[in-house]
């Protein structure tokens, strides 16, 4: 006998899609292309459909066959659990615009950044770090990303540039007591850069 979706799932799929829902799926699609799950043509086709989608169910169909880092369906809790918790990664998204983190802010263990025809700037000079080692995964497609770290911080760059540049580095003199930043991701027809800067004196 066929498994049928529960009434609750059906109700959720009929909800009208919000901008934040679309941004979440756009980030999932960008990650899927960077990991080889989608070709550039498939990504473009799904992105077109994304901006035409009117309901959560239509958005779910665009990502139902994709896997996240945890090898689970990428959109399991799109509508039922929209609020982030302390253990979840922070998502920074810039689509046809900009997103900026600076001043006193908390860098989580994992941060996912996605720039599509937009720019992202993460200034960690005065930030507080949630863990001894933090990871930023940034995808820039026809866009850019800039990461600024405090002087003495070790940076391990593991990103790839395709028709673009991925050049992120920290201080030449590493402070062993400072946190470690691991940067992963993809720059496709875009650029991701990083540098260190001395903390301002108080």
C-alpha positions as CSV (number, residue, x, y, z in Angstrom):
1,X,0.0,0.0,0.0
2,X,1.3,3.5,-0.9
3,X,2.6,5.8,1.8
4,X,0.6,9.0,1.8
5,X,1.8,12.3,3.3
6,X,0.3,13.1,6.6
7,X,-2.3,15.9,6.7
8,X,0.2,18.0,8.6
9,X,2.8,17.7,5.9
10,X,0.2,18.5,3.3
11,X,-0.9,21.6,5.2
12,X,2.7,22.8,5.4
13,X,3.4,22.3,1.7
14,X,0.4,24.6,0.9
15,X,1.8,27.6,2.9
16,X,2.8,30.6,0.9
17,X,6.5,30.8,0.4
18,X,8.4,33.7,2.1
19,X,11.5,35.5,1.0
20,X,13.5,33.8,3.8
21,X,12.2,30.4,2.5
22,X,13.5,31.2,-1.0
23,X,16.8,32.4,0.3
24,X,17.3,29.1,2.3
25,X,16.6,27.0,-0.8
26,X,18.9,29.2,-2.9
27,X,21.7,28.5,-0.5
28,X,21.0,24.8,-0.6
29,X,21.1,24.9,-4.4
30,X,24.4,26.8,-4.5
31,X,25.9,24.3,-2.1
32,X,24.6,21.4,-4.2
33,X,26.3,22.9,-7.3
34,X,29.6,23.4,-5.4
35,X,29.6,19.7,-4.4
36,X,28.8,18.4,-7.8
37,X,25.2,17.4,-7.2
38,X,24.0,19.9,-9.8
39,X,25.5,21.0,-13.0
40,X,25.6,24.7,-13.8
41,X,22.7,24.3,-16.2
42,X,20.6,22.4,-13.6
43,X,21.4,25.0,-11.0
44,X,20.2,27.8,-13.3
45,X,17.0,26.0,-14.2
46,X,16.1,25.4,-10.5
47,X,17.0,28.9,-9.6
48,X,14.5,30.2,-12.2
49,X,11.8,27.9,-10.8
50,X,12.7,29.1,-7.3
51,X,11.7,32.7,-8.0
52,X,8.5,31.5,-9.7
53,X,7.5,29.2,-6.7
54,X,4.5,30.4,-4.7
55,X,4.2,27.7,-2.0
56,X,6.5,25.9,0.4
57,X,5.7,22.6,-1.4
58,X,6.9,24.0,-4.7
59,X,10.2,25.0,-3.0
60,X,10.5,21.6,-1.4
61,X,10.4,19.9,-4.8
62,X,13.5,21.9,-6.0
63,X,15.6,20.4,-3.2
64,X,14.0,17.1,-2.3
65,X,16.7,15.0,-4.0
66,X,19.7,17.0,-2.7
67,X,21.8,16.1,0.3
68,X,23.3,18.5,2.9
69,X,26.6,18.0,4.8
70,X,24.8,15.6,7.1
71,X,23.5,13.4,4.2
72,X,19.9,14.2,5.1
73,X,17.3,15.7,2.8
74,X,18.2,19.3,2.6
75,X,14.8,20.8,3.3
76,X,13.3,18.5,5.9
77,X,12.2,21.3,8.3
78,X,11.7,24.3,6.1
79,X,8.4,25.4,7.4
80,X,7.9,23.4,10.6
81,X,11.1,24.6,12.3
82,X,12.3,27.9,10.9
83,X,13.9,29.2,14.1
84,X,17.6,28.5,14.5
85,X,19.2,27.2,17.7
86,X,22.6,27.7,19.3
87,X,23.8,24.4,17.8
88,X,22.8,25.2,14.2
89,X,25.0,27.0,11.7
90,X,24.5,30.7,11.1
91,X,23.4,31.5,7.5
92,X,24.5,34.7,5.9
93,X,22.9,35.3,2.5
94,X,23.2,38.1,0.0
95,X,21.2,37.9,-3.2
96,X,21.3,41.0,-5.4
97,X,22.4,42.9,-2.3
98,X,24.9,42.9,0.5
99,X,25.2,41.4,4.0
100,X,27.7,42.6,6.7
101,X,28.8,41.3,10.1
102,X,31.0,43.6,12.1
103,X,31.6,44.9,15.6
104,X,30.8,42.7,18.6
105,X,29.1,39.6,17.2
106,X,29.3,35.9,18.0
107,X,31.0,33.6,15.4
108,X,29.4,30.2,15.6
109,X,31.2,26.9,15.2
110,X,29.9,26.8,11.6
111,X,28.8,29.6,9.4
112,X,27.4,29.2,5.9
113,X,27.6,32.2,3.6
114,X,26.0,32.5,0.1
115,X,26.4,35.4,-2.3
116,X,24.6,35.5,-5.6
117,X,25.1,38.7,-7.5
118,X,25.8,40.2,-4.1
119,X,28.5,40.7,-1.5
120,X,29.2,39.4,2.0
121,X,31.7,40.9,4.5
122,X,32.5,39.1,7.7
123,X,34.7,41.3,10.0
124,X,35.8,39.2,12.9
125,X,38.2,41.8,14.3
126,X,36.1,42.4,17.5
127,X,34.0,39.2,17.3
128,X,33.6,36.5,20.0
129,X,34.2,32.9,18.9
130,X,31.9,30.1,20.0
131,X,34.7,27.5,19.7
132,X,38.5,27.1,19.5
133,X,38.1,26.2,15.8
134,X,35.4,27.7,13.7
135,X,34.4,27.0,10.1
136,X,33.1,29.3,7.4
137,X,31.8,27.8,4.2
138,X,31.2,30.5,1.6
139,X,29.8,30.2,-1.9
140,X,30.1,33.2,-4.2
141,X,28.5,33.0,-7.6
142,X,28.8,36.2,-9.7
143,X,29.4,37.8,-6.3
144,X,32.0,38.3,-3.6
145,X,33.0,37.6,-0.1
146,X,35.5,39.2,2.3
147,X,36.7,37.9,5.6
148,X,38.7,40.0,8.0
149,X,40.3,38.2,11.0
150,X,42.1,39.6,14.1
151,X,45.9,39.7,13.9
152,X,47.5,36.5,15.1
153,X,44.6,34.2,14.1
154,X,45.5,31.1,12.1
155,X,43.5,30.7,8.9
156,X,43.3,27.5,6.9
157,X,41.9,28.1,3.4
158,X,40.4,25.2,1.5
159,X,38.3,26.9,-1.1
160,X,38.2,26.7,-4.8
161,X,38.0,29.4,-7.5
162,X,36.5,28.6,-10.9
163,X,36.7,31.5,-13.3
164,X,37.2,33.4,-10.1
165,X,39.5,33.8,-7.1
166,X,39.7,32.2,-3.6
167,X,42.4,33.9,-1.7
168,X,42.0,33.9,2.1
169,X,44.9,34.1,4.5
170,X,45.6,35.2,8.1
171,X,48.5,36.6,9.9
172,X,52.1,35.6,9.0
173,X,52.8,35.3,12.8
174,X,50.3,33.0,14.4
175,X,49.3,33.3,18.1
176,X,48.9,29.7,19.4
177,X,46.3,30.9,21.9
178,X,44.1,32.5,19.2
179,X,41.1,30.6,17.6
180,X,41.6,28.8,14.3
181,X,39.4,29.7,11.2
182,X,38.8,27.1,8.5
183,X,37.4,28.6,5.3
184,X,35.9,26.3,2.7
185,X,33.8,27.0,-0.4
186,X,33.6,28.0,-4.0
187,X,34.0,31.2,-6.0
188,X,32.4,30.8,-9.4
189,X,32.7,33.9,-11.6
190,X,33.3,35.7,-8.3
191,X,35.9,36.2,-5.6
192,X,36.5,35.4,-2.0
193,X,39.3,37.2,-0.1
194,X,40.6,37.4,3.4
195,X,43.1,39.3,5.4
196,X,44.1,40.0,9.0
197,X,43.8,43.3,10.8
198,X,45.0,44.5,14.2
199,X,42.3,44.9,16.9
200,X,41.7,48.6,17.6
201,X,43.1,49.8,20.9
202,X,40.5,50.6,23.6
